[in-house]
Amino acid sequence: NSNPLIQLGVHGNGIHHVSVNGSFYPAKAKSRRQRWEVKPSEMANNTFNPIRAIVDGMKLTPNPDKPMIALSIGDPTVFGNLPTDDAVLQAMKDAIDSQKYNGYAPSVGYLKSRQAVANFFSCPEAPLEAEDVILTSGCSQAIDLAISVLCNPGDNILVPCPGFSLYKTLAVSMGIEVKLYNLLPEKSWEVDLQHLESLIDERTSCLIVTNPSNPCGSVFNKEHLQKILKVASKHCVPILADEIYSDMVFPGCNSPSMASLSSDVPILSCGGLAKRWLVPGWRMGWILIHDRNDIFGSQIRQGLVKLTQRILGACSIIQGALENILNNTPQSFYDNTISFLKSNSEICFNELSIIPGLNPVMPSGAMYLMVGINMDNFPDFKNDVEFTEQLVTEQSVFCLPATAFEYPNFFRIVVTLPEEMMVEACGRIREFCERHYRLHCVQQHRF
Ligand SMILES: Cc1ncc(COP(=O)(O)O)c(C=O)c1O
């Protein structure tokens, strides 16, 4: 070959091949594999989705006489009663028809789309520029990038309990330790601040705060958020604020973004279109970088950019639609969704409150409601997994056992289903509980 680069062993792919004995290949390999041995990597082996592990291990055989009602899936589109807004659909159609978004977008997203997100979320207390926004494939990728940029193997992260299981799934697969801090059901799932603080050590590299919460449907008020920030500030721990349910807050509640309250703690706020715009399958998420004291500095920003270059994130068509989605969705769409979620939550809470042995906790936002089970009153079952399994067998109602969120003796209900199905489901849960309830002399706690 007359190409001098090829002669040097430098190929177009930039990989340098070492020449031994004037050849590109060593004359004799030191040791070669004698037989096939293809095993999953440690990372694959350490990747564990607790929801799948628990649900797949359950015997879910519905009662053939009753149609199945699944209250378990956090996807607001499954029942067809909560379509997204026409403006959202139109934005997507226009993006396709323009033929402008068929190519690769920059790894951090189109500047115009990042600017649109910055404009949408910017506020005087927490201003955002386009370069503070990174577009991702769903909020899940935003969380993945945020954990990846902040943590090394051997570090630990603080995760709410009960909490969304993805944090642990990602962290454990990266060799990061997960420390669970308690939320308090009797205080509307506020953080046990003392417990939180007691977990922090010199290897704590990130505090995850989910507000509003999956699985609790709880919403922290300003004062509580300030107390969490104070702990983070005192111990110099950055925050990953999972705010995918931001603004999905029932009327009368108010929950500012963490960043708008932080004077010093640097925050990576993760969000996306999935829930508020009711299009989880479109896989559009973002990271908002809040760093007014320049603590993340250019290094964390550059780290994030590098990580986005592993795999391009958000689909370019949805990026092309993003500006119009954010600017053209009418306020009435958000309001209608919230008022539906609130009304369904109230129906569910009121129906379940009068069932002996159950302790529902009224949510203030998001789309979930947690229900405590007084297991002493249900001696037929060992735990929440058996309870919810038998509920499927007898009543064809499937609620997610909260063991999936590391919180046994509770189950989670998704409140996005049509109202009449919610009423029917609650009636069946009542029938089930009345059948299995046994009086127990230990004093009961109601939240
Ligand atoms: C708290 C929380 N964070 C993140 C996500 C993931 O969102 P996405 O579907 O945009 O990846 C979910 C989805 O259920 C969630 O509940």
PDBQT file of the ligand as one rigid body, heavy atoms in Angstrom, charges set to zero:
ROOT
HETATM    1  C1  LIG A 501     -39.960  10.320  39.295  1.00  0.00    +0.000 C 
HETATM    2  C2  LIG A 501     -39.728   9.950  37.877  1.00  0.00    +0.000 A 
HETATM    3  N1  LIG A 501     -38.594  10.353  37.280  1.00  0.00    +0.000 NA
HETATM    4  C3  LIG A 501     -38.323  10.029  35.996  1.00  0.00    +0.000 A 
HETATM    5  C4  LIG A 501     -39.200   9.279  35.236  1.00  0.00    +0.000 A 
HETATM    6  C5  LIG A 501     -38.814   8.886  33.829  1.00  0.00    +0.000 C 
HETATM    7  O1  LIG A 501     -39.366   9.722  32.880  1.00  0.00    +0.000 OA
HETATM    8  P1  LIG A 501     -39.190   9.451  31.322  1.00  0.00    +0.000 P 
HETATM    9  O2  LIG A 501     -40.302   8.572  30.903  1.00  0.00    +0.000 OA
HETATM   10  O3  LIG A 501     -39.273  10.808  30.678  1.00  0.00    +0.000 OA
HETATM   11  O4  LIG A 501     -37.859   8.817  31.107  1.00  0.00    +0.000 OA
HETATM   12  C6  LIG A 501     -40.392   8.842  35.812  1.00  0.00    +0.000 A 
HETATM   13  C7  LIG A 501     -41.320   7.990  35.050  1.00  0.00    +0.000 C 
HETATM   14  O5  LIG A 501     -42.225   7.392  35.553  1.00  0.00    +0.000 OA
HETATM   15  C8  LIG A 501     -40.661   9.186  37.168  1.00  0.00    +0.000 A 
HETATM   16  O6  LIG A 501     -41.780   8.780  37.781  1.00  0.00    +0.000 OA
ENDROOT
TORSDOF 0
